[in-house]
Amino acid sequence: MQLILLLFVIAAGMGLSVEAGLLGPLGHAVGDLWATFSIFSVGAALTFLLMLFFSPRQGPSLLAQPGWQLLGGVLGPAYVVILTLATPVIGIAMTMIGILVGQVFKSVVIDHFGLLGSERRPVNRQRLLALGLIVIALVLVARG
């Protein structure tokens, strides 16, 4: 099961690269914030349809959950606006590797301290090496 989920995660990462490639030209044509709005509108409509057919409503209300758990609703649009602005200027590879550096760094911190309800996984040499190699990849792609 973990292998299947890992393959899905890799495919989703590939999808983010495609999304970044689509957002640059869309942002140039209609405006960066309009491009962000369109991406989230299409995504919200698709998610709503999936919820209607595949996820019957059960359990406590979404609004009964702690507010900090809804922070992704703020982070998502910020991420997409940054993709829209950065990709045409620095390219898809630089944008994605830069995002990867940020994701891995913050993920190591979150895991180390067990933040956001995650299981605590202390920083070790392998995790630091992985982060260092991704930073090296960013430098190499920047110079290429």
Buried (B, 14 or more C-beta within 10 A) or exposed (E): EEEEEEEEEEEEEEEBBEBBBBBBEBBEEEEBEEBBBBBBEEEEEEEEEEEEEEEEEEEEEEEEEEEEEEEEEEEBBEBBBBBBBBBBEBBBBBBBBBBBBEEBEEBBEBBBEEEEEEEEBEEEEEBEEEBEEBBEBBEEBEEE
